[in-house]
Amino acid sequence: EVGYQGEVQVLNLAPNKLENGCFRLGTIIHEFLHALGFFHMQSSADRDDYVEIVWDNIQPGTEHNFAKYNSSFVSNFDIVYDYGSVMHYPETAFSVNGLRTIIPLDPEATIGQREGMSPSDVAKLRRMYGCK
């Protein structure tokens, strides 16, 4: 679930297959941003202007991770699509064959960083909560 849903917000910080999932600062930030109301960057309504989703390379049963949300449901708060967002999946997320599932249309773009919030992530969070 995304955003405040009641008295308790559960965060999934369990290690992934590589046993480094929850122990990376960026992954913890990613999960906390879900609790604060952020959705995945590649799910934004305008994502097709920035990335190509390669459906044939996605593991069956995980397609929901690439759902595109309507702009009336998820606001970008007038922040431009951010390849560098901590909320962006990496190029091979949920790959069935090791090949890319997300291809940036900008050949210079790098996606999937888990170092921390990008400047756009910070700006979006401030706009969401009315901070200056």
SULNOR-V721266 format. One line per field, one symbol per residue. psi: psi as a letter, one per 40 degrees, with the letter a starting at -180 (. if undefined). A space follows every 50 residues. Layout:
psi=???
This chain:
psi=ihiheadhhhhhfiiadefeceehdddddddddddeeiiideeidedeed ihhgddehhheeddeeihiieedhieffhihhdeieehiidfhfheeeih dhhhdheeihieifdahiddddddddddefi.
